[in-house]
């Protein structure tokens, strides 16, 4: 997994820093607003970074973490699940969209690593497809951009542009699982990733071990009906058949980056591209199809428009 790098910053609205290796965050706000924000934050140091972890008390119910969650999976160095993960993460309810006032400072323009961000005034009709990552115990209890403590067991998310607070449905395109989360933080600041989910949200979507997944984000208005999350498909029932292999990489992040590029350049492509690990490689495979003939038209279109010749593989 990647080191914290450019995606590993958390910032407080209305503050800036040039100390050490922390990149400055400059907000387009009046000096008076900065003074007010700085005064409000004087007790907590002003800058919250993923490179200065603080552990807060976690769930009081002592229970082993799910087996698969104990393997490294988060996209940030030295992160991971908690030592006392709640027994039944599946019982934690999704966020419920409701009307809330926008945060006074967290929705103003800001700058991170030389890039300007202008948060949306409204998320009505917002949809986005891209790579999601997650963050866990390393940041549990630290303040988010909204000023609320981060709770890795709550259904929350960080997004660079969506209004704070707002609500979105996030769907894992590989397995079609969906969750509803409340956006209360900023990040990830990485060109190939679009949203950071809490540990529990990522666990529900089934990508804690992988560290990332291709997702679709859809804004939900207050009072929107939230469909029940479908039950996970048992691994034994995973479909077989013919797949189109679009690449193989020695590093997971390289596979994720190439997959994001495919979806960016082939906007019409809606089929899930799965990252299949094995024998030291991460293969990008699209499918399944019942026969080679069924897959051929799509393979030819991808080759014509993306200049990559898919390989036919059987599983």
N, C-alpha and C positions, 0 to 999 in steps of 0.2 A: 504494500500500500504506500501511497505517497506520503511524504513528510508534510508538516503543516503548511509551509510555504505561503503562497499568496492566498490560499483559500482558508487559512487558519486564523484570520483576524476577527475579533469581535470588537465593536466600537460603541461608545456612548455618544448619542446625538448631542451636538453642541460643544464637543471637546476636540482637541487635536493633540498630537504628540510627535516629537521628532527625536525622542531619546532612543539610544541603542539602535536596534534593527527594526524598531516599530516604524512603519511608514506613516507619514502625516495624513490625517483625515481632515479635510477642510470643508466646512459647510458654508453655503451661501446664505448666511443669516446676519442680521444686524448685530453690532457689537454688544448692544444691550442684552440681546437674547443669549449670547454666548456667556455673558457675565452671570445671568440668571441660572443658566444650565450648569455653569461651573460651580456656582454656590451650592446648587442642589446636590452636586456630585462630590462635594469636598470630602465627605466622609468615606468615599469608596475609591479614591485615587483617580477617578476620571476616565481611565483607559482600561478596558477589559480585553485581554488578549488570550488566544488559545495557547500561548507559550508560557502562561503563568497560571497553571491549574490550581484550583482549590476544591477540595472535596467537602461536600456538605453531607449531613446525615441522610441516609437513604431509607428505603422502606423498612419498617420495623419488623416485618414478618420474615424470619430467617428461613430461607428456602434456597435450594440449589438453582443456579441459572439453567435455562434450557441447554441441553448438551451442545447444540450447534453454536450457541452464542458465546461459548467460552473460547472459541478460536478467534484470532485477530480478524477484525473485519472493518472497523471504522476507517474512514479515510484520513485520519489524523494520527500522528505518531504518539505512541504511548497511551492511546485511548482504548476503550473497550466497554463491555457490559459491567454492571456493578457487581460487587461481591455478594450482595444479598438481594438479588433480583426477585421481585414478587413472583409467587408461585404460578399465577395464572394471568399472564400478560394479555391473553385473548379476551379476558373479562373487562379490561380497561375500556371504557366507552370512548367512541370517537368524539371529537369536538362538535358542539351544536351551534350552527350559525345563528348569531343574534346581533342586533343593532348595538354598536358601541361607538363612542366618539373617537375620532382619530387622535393619535398621540401628538402632543404639542410640538415635540422636537424631532421625533424619529422619522417624520415624513418630509423633511426638508432636504434639498439637494446636498450632496456630500461628495467627497473625493477619497479614493483609496488606491494606493499604488499608482498614482498619476492618472487614474481613470475617473471621469465624472459620472455620477449617478443621479438621476432625477426621479425619485419615487412617484408612482402613479397617484393622481388625485382620486381616481376611481378605478376599480377593477372590473366594472361591469363588462361582461362578455369576454373576459381574459381567458385565453387558452395558451398553453405552451407545452412543447415536447422537448425533453432533454434528459441529461443524466442527473440522478439524485444520489447524494451521499448521506451519511448520518454522523452524528456526534453524541458521545456518551458521558462516561463517568468523569473524564478529565475536565469537563465544563459544568458538571452537575453542581448547582448552587450558585454559579457565577451569574452576574446580572446580564440580561439580554439587552438589546437596543431599546426595548420598551421600558427598561428598569425593573422588570419582573425577574426573579431568580429563575434560571434555567432548570427545568425538571425533566430529566431524561425519561421518566415514566409517564409524562403527560403527552397528550396528542398535539404537539406543536411543531413549528417549522421556521426556518430562516430563509428569506428571499431578498435579493438585492433591490427589488423595485416595487413589489406589492405593498399596498397600504398596510400600515401597522395601527390597529389590528385588522385582519381580514381572514376570511375562511376559504379554503380550497379543498377540492377532492383530488387526491393523487392516486393514479392508477398505474400499477406495474404492468407494462405492456407484455412482459414475458409470461405472466401467469394470470393476468386480468384481475388480480386482487386490488381492492380500492380501500382507502381510508379518508377520513375528513380530519383536517388539522387546522389549528389556529396559527396564523403567521404573527409572531411577536418578536422577531429578531432579524438582523441583517446578515447577509452572506449567502452562499459561499462566493468568495471573490476569486474565481477561477474560470477561465474562458470556456472550459468544456463541461462545467456543472452548473445547474440552474437552481437547485434547491437543496437545502440540508434538512433532513427530518430528525426528529427525536429518535432515541433508541427504540422505544416501543412502537412508533409508527413504522420504522424500518423493519422491525421484527414481524409486524402484522403483514407487511408487504412481501416478506420472504427474502430479503437481501442482506440481512445482518452479516452473514458469513462472507458474501461476495464483496461487501463494502459499497457497492453502487448498483444502480439499475436504471434502465431506460424507462422513463415515466411520462405520463401526460398529466398536466395540471389544469384544473378547471375551477374558476372562481364560483363560489356559492353565495348567493344573496341571503341576508337575514331571513330566517323562516323557511328556507328552501328545504324541500323534502330530502332526507338522506336515506338512500337505499341501504339495506343491510349488506354487510360485507360477505361475499360468497365464501363458502367453505374452501379451504385449500385442497387442491387436487393431490391425492396421494402420489408419492414418487413412483410407486410401482405401476401407476396407471399412466405415466408419462407417455405421450404418443410417440410412435415410431413412424418410419416411412422414409421418404426421399427428402433431403435437405439441400439447399444451395449454400455452399461454403464460400464466404466472401473474403476470407483472410484468416491468417493464423499468426499469433504474436507470442513472443516470449514473456511479455509483461502485460498484466491485466490492464493497467492504465492505458497502454498503447491500443489495446483492443477497444476499450471504452471510447477513446478519442476517435478512432477510425469509425466506430459505429455511429457516433454523434455526427461525424462528417457525412456519412451515407444519408442519414435522415435529413441533414441540412440541405444537401444537394439534390436529393430525390424526395421532394416535399410530398409527392403523391404516394409514397410508400408507407403503408400503414401496418403491414405484417410485422410481428415481433421478430427481432434478430436476437438470438440467444448467444450468450458467451459460454462456450463449452470447454471447461478445463480438462486437461489430460496429457500425460507424457511430456510435461514441461511446457506445454503450449496452451494458449487461449484462442479457441477457434470461433469465428463468427459464423453462425449457421442460421439460415432463414427457412422456415417450414413449420410443420411437415406437409408434404404433398403425397397423394396416394400413388402417383406414378411419375416416372421421369418425363413423360409426355405432358402431364399436367403442369409440371414445373418449368418446362422449356420456354414458353412465351415470356414469363417473368425474367428468366435468366437472360434471354436475348435482349429484353428492354434494358435491364441493368447494365449489360455489356455495352449497349449502344449509347446510353446516356451517362454512364459513370466510368467507362473505360476500364472496367474490371471484369474479367471473365470468370463467372461463378463455376465452382466445381460441384458436380453431383455426388453426394455422399449418401450412404444408407445406414440407418440406425435401427 
